[in-house]
Amino acid sequence: MKLTFEIREWLFTGVLAGIAFVSVSSMFAQTPQAATVQKDASSPEAHFDSAQTFQIASDLTRAAAEYRKGISVALERVGNLKVAKGEFTSALDLLRKAVATDPENTDGQIDLSIAYFRAGNYEGARTVLLPLVKSDPGSARGRNLMGKILFMQGDFEGASTELQAALSITPDFDVAYSLALAYLQLKKLPQVTPLVDEMKASMAKSPELYMLLGQAYRQTGYYDQAVSEFKTALALDAARPRLHNLLGTTYVALGGKQNYELARAEFQQELAKNPKDYSSHYYLGLIELEDGQYAKAEAALKTAHALAPDDPAAMLLLGRLYDQQKNWNAAIEVLRQVLARSSAQGASPVQLATTHEMLSKAYAGAGQIPESEKELAAANALKSQDASKSATSDPAVAIQPENSGKELRAMLMQGSPKAQPSDASEQKYVADISKLLGNAYNNLGVIDARAGSYKQAADEFKEAAKWDDSIPQLDRNRGLAAFRAQAYADAIPPLERLLKKSPSDSNLRESLGLSYYMTDKFKESAATLRPIVDTMSNNPGLLLSAGVAFVKSGDIPTGQRLFTRAFEVGKATPEIHLIIGQAYAEQSDNDEALAEFKQALELNPKLPDAHFYIGMVRFKRGEFDDAAKEFQQELEVNPQSVQAMYQLAYIRMQQHQAPEASSLLSEVIKQQPNNSDAHYQLGKALLEQGDAGGATRELETSVKLHPTDYAYFQLSHAYARTGREADSKQALEEFEKLKPKPKTPMGP
């Protein structure tokens, strides 16, 4: 037996009355961050200081606002650290919370957009950023980021417009560099030259600068300019990591035997410093393959594959190598691995078609003609998926060892080099800010709880525990808020810990016993309440719940004793009669149940659920007309009663009043979209009215949510009426599979 929301709200009033919410009175005495980090007006520490001042002065509205601002900024900063580490899932979660906590935190919105951008979700980044740019066109950060998003989406004109606007607001290397990239993509080299000259003039001459410029030229196809910039960078620092590799890949892009020789030398120099550079091994393998040096090519490509076993590029070249050597079995083995990895990684149809074609050739060479034809057919099917592109026969072009999207994204976001904090200082900062967040969430929860916003408070206390579970009063606050928010499963763990520390606290014992009861843990409820069974509060709801718990645990005498006491305390209370009526109904003592329900209505004619339960008793007896009247009366008292709507709709279906049933069921589904039975009944009603298409949609939804024999049976009829004979036959087969599982008499 469960209590309805309204009854619980009334009956449990007063439970836990002796427990108060406790805030942290001296928050920063416990947090070294306050002393170790210099504060500014927008820092989390400054907002938390202000919040505590307002809280002490009992200005709770302003205190709560400051706590939220501080929490938002703190979450934003921790989220940005996650972004820097590439931990995008947790970063996005933190930054979304930051923006939700304080919607006015525009920096947080931009940082959230950056996180989406860095994760490669450009549309997500644009969706977050667009309202801010529209409302504040003077935001240099916003216009700069919007330009980068449009760039990655291929709208280079739009990108250049946004980046020009950002540069006019705040001259900045990062913006100028991104604008240069956009101009290069648009082949506007004359506009690029003054930007590059300005960057060189405004910054110290460094290998990093020329390396960045070289990458911009290389990525956009200006290889001669890229070579010049990389050579300048090497002249400044020949030991700079990746520089020889970047120059080498540029020579490869230029093509030709002479450039390949230059590239080989660069890759060899890169590997002399960094023997585990995957890209250099890969391109050396490509060059040796082009030069017919098969042994050297195989060695380089196998080394590349060992360094990056999940990247199919090196293996695809190995497949081409074995193909040229007519080593068909080796080619088949390698290419099958390439196909498996490429498919799992979501390779394009062009890339997959190339692999299928090469595999087809290898099978043909090995005399396996059926397999060859199968692979060729797969290649042709993939080509037809992307008619604008044809699969290239050159695996060096089909799959590259670098992800150009990631490389461009990194180039757009790196800008001028910046010093990074040490791991130790970062860990200390996160530890300090975590304590601030824990205390701030706790104090904000106290403010919301005292205002009666228990659900919100419970969520805030839960967040406090995630950041700092050492706050002395946090369990008490969590248990109390969750209990009052009727989130009983969440209330149990903190209440259990509290009761272990204070086993004689009757308020805690009562609240924990009720929480167990409300989560169907009747044995635990009875065991918790047994020590105070004779001294429990005279709360009718508590006494009735305890009685049910004892009865369901097998101690019927104690349960009956508690029922008697509950009735004595609340005999003039309509809710008591309703609960006792429910207990009789569960035992199928319908006469006693009806008597109690009627007594409840005499005391309160508008008591929610009373007419519904009378209707259910009438329904079980087969008195459908009388049951329908009760359900209608329930809806007059409680128009949002889904259970009354559904039961009335069911009766109307039995009475062949399909239009009224359809109207009621549509409202049920509006409130409970995942109610499979409601979708089933609506499907039946629509089928009865001749709407086979609508019936099909509802019945398909029903079987998707919860497959049943009767739903598949009706779905087969709906399919048949819409001419879908094959689907109708399949639905009947599903019906036969599920047929041995009958529905209870109360079901459809």
C-alpha positions in Angstrom: 0.0 0.0 0.0 1.4 3.4 -1.0 0.3 6.8 0.1 -0.7 9.4 -2.5 1.2 12.7 -2.7 -1.5 14.7 -1.0 -1.9 12.3 1.9 1.9 11.9 2.4 2.2 15.7 2.5 -0.4 16.0 5.2 0.4 12.9 7.3 4.1 13.4 7.4 4.0 17.0 8.5 5.9 17.2 11.8 8.1 14.2 11.2 11.7 15.3 11.6 10.5 18.5 13.3 13.3 18.3 15.8 16.0 18.4 13.1 17.1 21.7 11.7 19.1 22.6 8.6 22.6 23.7 9.4 24.8 26.0 7.3 28.6 26.4 7.6 29.0 29.5 9.7 32.7 30.1 9.0 33.2 28.7 5.6 36.6 30.2 4.7 38.2 29.3 8.0 38.2 25.7 6.6 39.4 26.6 3.1 43.0 27.5 2.5 42.1 28.7 -1.0 40.9 32.0 0.5 44.4 32.8 1.7 46.4 31.3 -1.2 44.6 32.8 -4.2 44.4 36.5 -4.9 40.8 37.5 -5.2 39.2 39.7 -7.8 35.6 40.8 -8.0 34.6 38.1 -10.3 36.4 35.2 -8.6 34.6 32.4 -6.8 36.2 33.4 -3.5 34.9 37.0 -3.8 31.3 35.8 -4.6 31.5 33.4 -1.6 32.7 36.1 0.7 29.9 38.4 -0.3 27.3 35.6 0.0 28.5 34.8 3.5 28.2 38.5 4.5 24.7 38.7 3.2 23.8 35.4 4.9 25.0 36.7 8.3 23.0 39.9 7.7 19.9 37.6 7.0 19.6 39.0 3.4 19.1 35.5 2.1 17.9 36.5 -1.4 21.2 38.3 -2.1 23.2 35.6 -0.3 21.7 32.9 -2.6 22.4 35.0 -5.7 26.0 35.4 -4.7 26.4 31.7 -3.9 25.1 30.8 -7.3 27.4 33.3 -9.0 30.4 31.9 -7.1 29.4 28.3 -7.8 29.0 29.1 -11.5 32.4 30.7 -11.8 34.0 27.8 -9.8 32.4 25.1 -12.0 33.4 27.1 -15.1 37.1 27.1 -14.0 37.2 23.4 -13.1 35.4 22.7 -16.4 38.0 24.6 -18.3 40.8 22.5 -16.7 39.0 19.4 -17.9 38.7 20.9 -21.4 42.5 21.5 -21.4 43.0 17.8 -20.6 40.6 16.7 -23.3 38.2 15.3 -20.8 35.2 16.7 -22.7 32.4 14.6 -21.2 33.0 15.8 -17.7 34.0 19.3 -18.9 30.7 19.7 -20.7 28.7 18.5 -17.7 30.5 21.0 -15.4 30.1 23.9 -17.8 26.4 23.2 -18.5 25.9 23.2 -14.7 27.8 26.5 -14.5 25.6 28.2 -17.1 22.4 26.7 -15.6 23.4 27.9 -12.1 23.9 31.5 -13.3 22.5 32.2 -16.7 24.1 35.7 -16.6 27.6 34.1 -16.6 28.4 35.0 -20.2 32.0 33.9 -19.9 30.6 30.5 -18.8 28.4 30.4 -21.9 31.4 31.1 -24.1 33.5 28.5 -22.3 30.7 26.0 -22.8 30.7 26.8 -26.5 34.5 26.4 -26.6 34.2 22.9 -24.9 31.7 21.8 -27.6 34.1 23.2 -30.2 37.1 21.4 -28.8 35.1 18.2 -28.7 34.3 18.6 -32.4 30.6 19.4 -31.9 30.4 22.6 -33.9 26.6 22.8 -34.1 26.4 22.4 -30.3 29.0 25.2 -30.0 27.1 27.5 -32.4 23.7 26.8 -30.6 25.1 27.9 -27.3 26.9 30.9 -28.6 24.5 32.4 -31.1 22.1 34.0 -28.6 25.0 35.7 -26.8 26.5 37.1 -30.0 23.1 38.4 -31.1 22.5 40.1 -27.7 26.1 41.4 -27.4 27.7 42.0 -30.8 30.5 43.9 -29.1 31.8 40.7 -27.4 35.2 40.1 -28.9 35.4 36.6 -27.4 32.0 35.8 -28.7 32.7 37.1 -32.3 36.1 35.4 -32.3 34.7 32.0 -31.3 31.8 32.3 -33.7 34.3 32.9 -36.5 36.1 29.8 -35.6 32.9 27.7 -35.5 31.8 28.9 -38.9 35.4 28.2 -40.2 35.1 24.6 -39.0 31.7 24.3 -40.6 33.1 25.4 -43.9 31.6 28.9 -44.0 34.8 30.8 -44.6 33.1 34.0 -45.7 31.0 34.1 -42.5 34.1 33.2 -40.5 36.1 36.1 -42.0 33.2 38.5 -41.3 33.1 37.5 -37.6 36.8 37.5 -37.2 37.2 40.9 -38.8 34.6 42.2 -36.3 36.5 40.6 -33.4 39.8 42.0 -34.6 38.3 45.5 -34.8 37.1 45.3 -31.2 40.3 43.8 -29.7 43.5 43.5 -31.8 44.8 40.1 -30.8 47.2 37.5 -32.2 44.7 34.7 -31.8 42.1 36.5 -33.8 44.5 37.7 -36.5 45.8 34.1 -36.9 42.3 32.7 -37.3 41.4 35.4 -39.7 44.5 34.6 -41.8 43.4 31.0 -41.9 40.0 32.0 -43.2 41.5 34.3 -45.9 43.9 31.4 -46.9 40.9 29.1 -47.3 39.2 31.8 -49.5 42.5 32.1 -51.5 42.8 35.8 -50.5 46.5 35.7 -50.2 46.9 39.6 -50.6 44.8 40.1 -47.4 46.9 37.5 -45.6 50.2 39.2 -46.1 49.6 42.3 -44.0 48.2 40.2 -41.2 51.3 37.9 -41.2 53.6 40.9 -41.3 51.8 42.5 -38.3 52.1 39.2 -36.4 55.8 39.0 -37.1 56.3 42.7 -36.2 54.3 42.5 -32.9 55.8 39.4 -31.5 59.4 38.3 -30.6 61.1 36.2 -33.3 60.5 32.6 -32.1 60.3 29.1 -33.7 56.8 28.8 -32.2 55.6 31.8 -34.3 57.0 30.6 -37.6 55.9 27.0 -36.8 52.3 28.3 -36.4 52.5 30.3 -39.6 53.9 27.4 -41.5 51.1 25.2 -40.3 48.5 27.7 -41.5 50.0 27.8 -45.0 50.5 24.0 -45.1 46.9 23.2 -44.0 45.4 25.5 -46.6 47.6 24.3 -49.6 50.2 27.1 -49.7 53.1 24.7 -49.6 55.9 27.0 -50.8 55.1 29.5 -48.2 54.8 26.8 -45.6 58.3 25.5 -46.5 59.7 29.0 -46.1 58.2 29.4 -42.6 59.2 26.0 -41.4 62.8 26.6 -42.6 62.9 29.9 -40.7 61.7 28.1 -37.6 64.3 25.4 -38.0 67.0 28.0 -38.4 66.0 29.4 -35.0 65.7 26.0 -33.3 66.6 22.8 -35.2 65.8 20.6 -32.2 62.2 21.8 -32.0 59.9 18.7 -31.8 57.7 18.1 -34.9 59.3 20.8 -37.1 61.2 18.3 -39.3 58.1 16.2 -39.6 56.0 19.2 -40.6 58.5 20.3 -43.2 58.7 16.7 -44.5 54.9 16.3 -44.8 54.8 19.6 -46.7 57.4 18.3 -49.2 55.2 15.1 -49.6 52.2 17.4 -50.4 54.3 19.2 -53.0 54.9 15.8 -54.6 57.6 14.6 -57.1 60.7 12.6 -56.7 62.9 15.5 -55.7 60.5 16.6 -53.0 60.2 13.0 -51.7 64.0 12.9 -51.3 63.9 16.1 -49.3 61.0 14.7 -47.2 62.9 11.5 -46.5 65.8 13.5 -45.1 63.4 15.5 -42.8 61.6 12.4 -41.5 65.0 10.8 -40.8 66.1 13.8 -38.8 62.8 13.9 -36.9 63.2 10.2 -36.0 66.8 10.7 -34.9 65.3 12.9 -32.1 62.0 11.1 -31.6 62.2 7.5 -32.7 58.5 7.0 -31.8 57.1 9.6 -34.1 54.2 7.8 -35.9 53.7 10.3 -38.7 57.4 10.2 -39.7 57.4 6.4 -39.9 54.2 6.4 -41.9 55.4 8.9 -44.5 58.8 7.2 -44.7 56.9 4.0 -45.5 54.9 5.8 -48.2 58.1 7.3 -49.8 59.9 3.9 -49.7 56.8 2.3 -51.2 56.7 4.8 -54.0 60.4 4.2 -54.6 59.9 0.5 -54.8 62.0 -0.2 -51.7 59.5 -2.8 -50.4 61.6 -4.1 -47.5 62.2 -0.6 -46.1 58.6 0.4 -46.7 57.3 -2.7 -44.9 59.6 -2.1 -41.9 58.6 1.6 -41.6 54.9 0.8 -41.9 55.0 -2.0 -39.4 56.7 0.3 -36.9 54.0 2.9 -37.6 51.3 0.4 -37.0 52.9 -0.8 -33.7 53.0 2.8 -32.5 49.3 3.5 -33.4 47.6 0.1 -33.8 44.1 1.7 -33.9 45.0 3.9 -36.9 44.2 2.0 -40.2 46.3 4.3 -42.4 49.6 2.4 -42.1 47.9 -1.0 -42.5 46.2 0.2 -45.7 49.6 1.1 -47.2 50.8 -2.4 -46.1 47.9 -3.8 -48.0 48.9 -1.9 -51.1 52.5 -3.0 -50.6 51.5 -6.7 -50.5 49.2 -6.1 -53.5 52.2 -4.9 -55.5 54.2 -7.9 -54.4 51.3 -10.2 -55.3 51.4 -11.5 -51.7 47.6 -12.0 -51.8 47.1 -13.8 -48.5 49.1 -11.2 -46.6 47.1 -8.5 -48.4 43.8 -10.1 -47.5 44.7 -10.5 -43.8 45.8 -6.8 -43.5 42.9 -5.4 -45.5 40.3 -7.2 -43.5 41.8 -5.7 -40.4 41.7 -2.2 -42.0 38.1 -2.7 -43.0 37.1 -3.7 -39.4 38.9 -0.7 -37.9 37.7 1.8 -40.5 34.1 0.7 -40.1 34.3 0.9 -36.3 35.7 4.4 -36.5 33.0 5.7 -38.9 35.2 6.1 -41.9 33.7 7.8 -45.0 32.1 5.8 -47.8 35.0 6.8 -50.0 37.6 5.4 -47.6 35.6 2.1 -47.1 35.0 1.7 -50.9 38.8 2.0 -51.5 39.5 -0.8 -49.0 36.8 -3.0 -50.4 38.2 -2.5 -53.9 41.7 -3.4 -52.8 40.4 -6.5 -50.9 38.4 -7.5 -54.0 41.6 -7.4 -56.1 43.5 -9.5 -53.4 40.7 -12.1 -53.3 40.8 -12.3 -57.1 44.6 -12.7 -57.1 44.2 -15.5 -54.6 41.6 -17.2 -56.8 38.7 -16.6 -54.4 36.3 -15.3 -57.0 33.0 -15.3 -54.9 34.7 -13.3 -52.2 36.2 -10.9 -54.8 32.8 -10.3 -56.3 31.2 -9.7 -52.9 33.8 -7.1 -52.0 33.5 -5.3 -55.4 29.7 -5.1 -54.9 30.3 -3.6 -51.5 32.6 -1.0 -53.0 30.1 0.0 -55.7 27.3 0.2 -53.1 29.4 2.6 -51.0 30.3 4.7 -54.0 26.6 5.2 -54.7 26.1 6.5 -51.2 28.3 9.5 -52.1 27.8 10.2 -55.8 29.7 13.5 -55.5 32.9 11.7 -54.7 34.5 8.7 -56.3 36.7 6.3 -54.3 40.3 6.9 -55.0 42.6 4.1 -55.8 45.4 5.6 -53.8 45.3 4.5 -50.2 47.8 7.2 -49.3 45.1 9.7 -50.2 42.1 7.7 -49.0 43.2 7.5 -45.4 45.8 9.9 -43.9 47.5 9.4 -40.6 46.4 12.8 -39.4 42.9 14.0 -38.7 42.8 17.4 -40.5 39.7 18.4 -38.6 41.5 18.0 -35.3 44.6 19.7 -36.6 42.6 22.7 -37.8 40.7 22.9 -34.6 43.9 22.8 -32.6 45.4 25.5 -34.8 42.4 27.8 -34.3 42.4 27.4 -30.6 46.1 27.6 -29.8 46.9 31.2 -30.7 50.1 32.5 -29.2 51.9 30.2 -26.8 50.8 30.4 -23.1 52.5 29.1 -20.0 50.6 26.1 -18.4 50.3 25.5 -14.7 52.1 22.7 -13.1 50.3 19.5 -12.2 50.9 20.1 -8.5 49.5 23.7 -8.6 46.5 22.5 -10.6 45.8 19.7 -8.2 46.0 22.1 -5.2 43.7 24.6 -6.9 41.1 21.9 -7.7 41.3 20.6 -4.1 40.8 24.1 -2.7 38.0 25.1 -5.1 36.3 21.8 -4.3 36.0 22.7 -0.6 34.6 26.1 -1.6 32.1 24.4 -3.8 31.1 21.9 -1.1 30.5 24.7 1.5 28.7 27.0 -1.0 26.3 24.2 -2.2 25.6 23.3 1.5 24.9 26.9 2.5 22.8 27.5 -0.6 20.9 24.3 0.2 20.2 25.5 3.7 18.8 28.8 2.3 16.5 27.0 -0.2 15.4 24.4 2.4 14.4 27.1 4.9 12.3 28.6 2.1 10.6 25.3 1.6 12.3 24.4 -1.7 13.2 20.9 -0.5 13.7 19.3 -3.9 16.2 22.0 -5.0 17.8 21.9 -1.6 18.2 18.1 -1.7 19.9 18.5 -5.1 22.3 21.1 -3.7 23.2 19.0 -0.7 23.9 16.1 -3.0 26.2 18.4 -5.1 27.9 19.5 -1.9 28.7 15.9 -1.0 30.3 15.4 -4.4 32.7 18.2 -3.8 33.4 17.9 -0.1 31.8 15.1 1.9 33.6 16.1 5.1 31.3 18.9 6.0 30.1 18.0 9.6 26.3 18.7 9.2 26.0 17.6 5.5 24.4 14.2 6.2 21.8 15.8 8.4 21.0 18.4 5.8 20.9 15.8 3.0 18.7 13.4 4.9 16.2 16.0 6.0 15.9 17.7 2.6 15.6 14.5 0.7 12.9 13.3 3.1 10.9 16.4 2.9 11.3 16.4 -0.9 9.9 12.8 -0.8 13.1 11.5 -2.4 13.1 8.7 0.1 15.7 6.5 -1.7 18.2 9.5 -1.5 17.3 10.1 2.1 18.1 6.6 3.3 22.0 6.6 3.1 22.6 9.8 5.1 19.9 8.9 7.6 21.4 5.5 8.1 24.8 7.1 8.8 23.2 9.6 11.2 21.3 6.9 13.1 24.4 4.8 13.6 26.0 7.8 15.3 22.8 8.7 17.3 20.8 5.5 17.8 18.6 7.1 20.5 17.4 9.9 18.2 13.7 9.1 17.7 13.2 11.7 15.0 15.9 10.1 12.9 14.6 6.7 13.6 11.0 7.7 12.5 12.2 9.4 9.3 14.4 6.5 8.4 11.6 4.0 9.1 9.3 5.9 6.9 11.9 6.2 4.1 12.3 2.4 4.2 8.5 2.0 4.1 8.1 4.4 1.1 10.7 2.4 -0.9 9.0 -1.0 -0.1 11.7 -2.1 2.3 9.2 -3.2 4.9 11.5 -5.5 7.0 14.1 -2.7 7.3 11.3 -0.3 8.2 9.9 -2.5 11.0 13.4 -3.3 12.3 14.2 0.4 12.5 11.0 1.4 14.2 10.8 -1.6 16.6 12.9 0.1 19.4 10.3 3.0 19.6 7.2 1.1 18.7 5.5 2.1 21.9 6.8 5.7 22.0 6.3 6.8 18.4 4.8 10.2 17.7 1.0 10.4 17.5 1.2 11.0 13.7 -1.5 9.0 12.0 0.6 8.5 8.8 3.6 7.3 10.7 1.5 4.9 12.8 -0.3 3.5 9.8 2.9 3.1 7.8 4.6 1.4 10.7 1.6 -0.9 11.1 1.8 -1.9 7.4 5.5 -2.5 7.7 5.1 -4.8 10.7 2.2 -6.7 9.1 4.2 -7.2 5.8 7.2 -8.3 7.9 5.1 -11.0 9.6 4.4 -9.3 13.0 0.6 -9.0 12.6 -0.1 -8.3 16.3 2.2 -5.3 16.5 0.7 -4.1 13.2 -2.8 -4.3 14.4 -1.9 -2.5 17.6 -0.5 0.4 15.6 -3.6 0.4 13.3 -5.8 0.8 16.4 -3.7 3.6 17.8 -3.7 5.3 14.4 -7.4 5.2 14.2 -7.8 6.5 17.7 -5.6 9.4 16.9 -7.1 10.2 13.5 -10.6 8.9 13.5 -12.0 12.2 12.5 -9.5 12.6 9.7 -10.7 11.7 6.2 -7.2 10.6 5.1 -7.1 7.9 7.8 -10.3 6.4 6.5 -9.0 6.5 2.9 -5.8 4.7 4.0 -7.7 2.1 6.0 -10.0 1.6 3.0 -7.0 0.9 0.8 -5.8 -1.7 3.3 -9.2 -3.4 3.2 -9.3 -3.3 -0.7 -5.9 -4.9 -0.9 -7.3 -7.8 1.2 -10.3 -7.9 -1.2 -12.7 -7.0 1.7 -14.7 -4.8 -0.6 -17.6 -4.0 1.8 -15.3 -2.7 4.5 -13.3 -0.8 1.9 -16.4 0.9 0.6 -17.5 1.8 4.1 -14.2 3.5 4.8 -14.1 5.3 1.5 -17.6 6.6 2.0 -16.7 7.7 5.6 -13.7 9.6 4.2 -16.0 11.4 1.6 -18.5 12.3 4.3 -15.7 14.1 6.2 -14.3 15.7 3.0 -16.4 15.5 -0.2 -13.5 16.8 -2.2 -10.9 14.4 -0.9 -8.6 13.4 -3.8 -8.5 9.6 -4.7 -11.6 8.6 -2.7 -13.9 8.4 -5.7 -11.2 6.7 -7.7 -10.8 3.9 -5.1 -14.6 3.4 -4.9 -14.6 3.2 -8.7 -11.9 0.5 -8.5 -14.0 -1.6 -6.1 -17.0 -1.2 -8.4 -14.8 -2.1 -11.4 -13.6 -5.3 -9.7 -17.2 -6.3 -9.1 -18.0 -5.8 -12.8 -20.3 -2.8 -12.0 -18.9 -0.8 -14.9 -21.6 1.9 -15.1 -21.2 2.7 -11.3 -17.4 2.6 -11.6 -17.5 5.1 -14.6 -19.6 7.5 -12.5 -17.0 7.3 -9.7 -14.1 7.9 -12.1 -16.0 10.9 -13.6 -16.6 12.3 -10.1 -12.8 11.8 -9.3 -12.0 13.9 -12.4 -14.3 16.6 -11.2 -12.4 16.8 -7.9 -9.0 16.1 -9.5 -8.9 16.8 -13.2 -5.3 15.7 -13.6 -5.9 12.2 -12.2 -4.2 10.0 -14.8 -5.3 6.8 -13.2 -9.0 7.9 -13.2 -8.7 9.0 -16.8 -7.2 5.7 -17.9 -9.8 3.5 -16.0 -12.7 5.6 -17.4 -11.2 5.3 -20.9 -11.0 1.5 -20.5 -14.6 1.3 -19.5 -15.6 3.5 -22.5 -13.8 1.1 -24.7 -15.8 -1.8 -23.3 -18.9 0.2 -24.0 -17.8 0.9 -27.6 -17.5 4.6 -27.0 -14.2 4.9 -28.9 -14.2 8.7 -29.5 -14.6 9.6 -25.7 -12.0 6.9 -24.9 -9.6 8.4 -27.5 -9.9 11.8 -25.9 -9.2 10.5 -22.4 -6.2 8.4 -23.6 -4.7 11.2 -25.5 -4.6 13.2 -22.3 -3.1 10.3 -20.4 -0.3 10.0 -23.0 0.3 13.8 -22.8 1.0 13.4 -19.1 2.7 10.0 -19.3 4.3 9.6 -22.8 5.8 6.2 -21.8 2.6 4.6 -20.7 2.5 1.6 -23.0 -1.0 0.4 -22.0 -2.4 3.9 -22.8 -0.8 3.8 -26.3 -2.2 0.3 -26.7 -5.7 1.3 -25.8 -5.6 4.4 -28.0 -4.4 2.2 -30.9 -7.4 0.0 -30.3 -9.8 3.0 -30.2 -8.4 4.5 -33.4 -8.6 1.1 -35.1 -12.2 0.9 -34.1 -12.8 4.4 -35.6 -11.2 3.4 -38.9 -7.9 5.4 -38.4 -5.5 2.5 -39.3 -2.5 4.9 -39.7 -3.0 6.5 -36.3 -3.6 3.1 -34.7 -0.4 1.8 -36.2 1.7 4.6 -34.7 0.2 4.1 -31.3 0.5 0.3 -31.3 4.1 0.5 -32.6 4.9 2.8 -29.7 3.2 0.4 -27.3 5.3 -2.6 -28.3 8.4 -0.6 -28.4 7.8 0.5 -24.8 6.6 -2.9 -23.6 6.1 -5.8 -26.0 2.9 -7.8 -25.2 0.9 -10.5 -27.0 -2.3 -8.4 -27.2 -0.5 -5.3 -28.6 1.1 -7.4 -31.3 -2.2 -9.0 -32.1 -3.9 -5.6 -32.6 -0.8 -4.3 -34.5 -1.1 -7.1 -37.0 -4.7 -6.0 -37.8 -3.5 -2.3 -38.2 -0.7 -3.4 -40.6 -3.2 -5.5 -42.6 -5.5 -2.6 -43.0 -2.7 -0.3 -44.3 -1.6 -3.0 -46.8 1.6 -3.9 -45.0 1.1 -7.7 -45.3 4.7 -8.7 -44.5 4.7 -6.6 -41.3 1.3 -8.0 -40.4 2.7 -11.5 -40.6 5.7 -10.6 -38.5 3.5 -9.0 -35.8 1.4 -12.2 -35.7 4.6 -14.3 -35.2 5.5 -12.1 -32.3 2.0 -12.5 -30.9 2.4 -16.3 -31.0 5.7 -16.1 -29.2 4.3 -14.0 -26.4 0.8 -15.6 -26.2 1.6 -18.0 -23.3 2.0 -14.9 -21.0 -1.6 -13.9 -20.2 -2.6 -10.5 -18.9 -4.1 -10.2 -15.4 -7.9 -9.6 -15.2 -7.2 -5.9 -14.4 -5.3 -5.5 -17.7 -6.4 -4.6 -21.2 
